[in-house]
Amino acid sequence: MPDTKKQSFSEYVPPKVWRWNKGDDSKFANINRPVSGPTQEKELPVGKHPLQLYSLGTPNGVKVTIMLEELLAAGHESAEYDAWLIDINEGEQFGSGFVDINPNSKIPALRDMTNGQRVFESGSILFYLAEKFGAFLPTELAARTEVMSWLMWQMGAGPYLGGGFGHFYAYAPFKIEYAINRFAMETKRQMDVLDKRLAEHEFIGGADLSIADFAIYPWYGAMARGLLYEAKDFLDVESYKHVGRWAKQLSQRPAVKRGQLVNRTWDDKGLEERHSASDFDASSRLI
Ligand SMILES: N[C@@H](CCC(=O)N[C@@H](CS)C(=O)NCC(=O)O)C(=O)O
């Protein structure tokens, strides 16, 4: 029997004007729309802590919870936070309250209750927290610039790994050799960039843990540990020895372990929401 999906792919000729096919049954199709803005009125809940985080325990989400747990572990008590769950599969990123703090409708987003500031985009949230608490970002210009360069590197590079490689290797309804080759090539090149950097430096920014590590670890650390897209063998991730060393080192930090549990819904290890440090106590969850 002919593979109709494959056939329709090979025969696809783009029309003159693209139109939204609402019946598309591919993964994430039900949450994607070609327009922005809210689809429903829904206020966001607000807890008692200075920082209110609206997120999900994906790699982009845990960048922030790892940093918040590291800040708390370093003694920054006013980094206490409530982490509320935004279920993106249920379209909660299109609620009016969420759109008010992130017009781009993507997790993570933060509201700082001490000054009312909204912050969206994970890299911007990490930078905001680093500035607010004077932590995990050097003040000296050269060192600070190096960390910021790597932070921006992740924000630009990450979509090739997730939206490119991950999407076409793991989620697309059929395998497209062209797309998989293109994004496997780029993902391996990026892993090599990191491997060379980490061959010479303990952390991404240099000698000290920084927001660059918090941004890069959830994606590239997870890849190095064979946890993403079942691509451990396909991308030969164990060959990136220095990324593997760094990822293992970070994975053993208690704050990193805690951060990775927050807003995690897909197994019984995680905390759907986090409102207190003691929320972790009740769990046998530390991963
Ligand atoms: N550049 C953004 C990307 C955030 C992002 O892609 N978030 C995904 C989950 S990991 C999301 O909210 N997707 C929902 C959607 O696309 O509707 C960031 O780093 O904050």
The ligand as an SDF file (V2000), in Angstrom:
LIG
                    3D

 20 19  0  0  0  0  0  0  0  0999 V2000
   12.5550   31.8810   22.8760 N   0  0  0  0  0  0  0  0  0  0  0  0
   11.6000   31.4670   23.8670 C   0  0  0  0  0  0  0  0  0  0  0  0
   11.0760   30.1110   23.4980 C   0  0  0  0  0  0  0  0  0  0  0  0
   10.0250   29.6250   24.4650 C   0  0  0  0  0  0  0  0  0  0  0  0
    9.2640   28.4350   23.9260 C   0  0  0  0  0  0  0  0  0  0  0  0
    9.4250   28.0220   22.7720 O   0  0  0  0  0  0  0  0  0  0  0  0
    8.3960   27.8790   24.7650 N   0  0  0  0  0  0  0  0  0  0  0  0
    7.5870   26.7610   24.3490 C   0  0  0  0  0  0  0  0  0  0  0  0
    7.7370   25.5910   25.3270 C   0  0  0  0  0  0  0  0  0  0  0  0
    9.4010   25.0710   25.4690 S   0  0  0  0  0  0  0  0  0  0  0  0
    6.1260   27.1730   24.3560 C   0  0  0  0  0  0  0  0  0  0  0  0
    5.6760   27.8650   25.2430 O   0  0  0  0  0  0  0  0  0  0  0  0
    5.3600   26.7390   23.3570 N   0  0  0  0  0  0  0  0  0  0  0  0
    3.9640   27.0140   23.2800 C   0  0  0  0  0  0  0  0  0  0  0  0
    3.5340   27.4150   21.9140 C   0  0  0  0  0  0  0  0  0  0  0  0
    4.3510   27.4190   20.9950 O   0  0  0  0  0  0  0  0  0  0  0  0
    2.3450   27.7350   21.7570 O   0  0  0  0  0  0  0  0  0  0  0  0
   12.2640   31.4380   25.2470 C   0  0  0  0  0  0  0  0  0  0  0  0
   13.4330   31.0580   25.3050 O   0  0  0  0  0  0  0  0  0  0  0  0
   11.6230   31.8130   26.2380 O   0  0  0  0  0  0  0  0  0  0  0  0
  1  2  1  0
  2  3  1  0
  2 18  1  0
  3  4  1  0
  4  5  1  0
  5  6  2  0
  5  7  1  0
  7  8  1  0
  8  9  1  0
  8 11  1  0
  9 10  1  0
 11 12  2  0
 11 13  1  0
 13 14  1  0
 14 15  1  0
 15 16  2  0
 15 17  1  0
 18 19  2  0
 18 20  1  0
M  END
$$$$
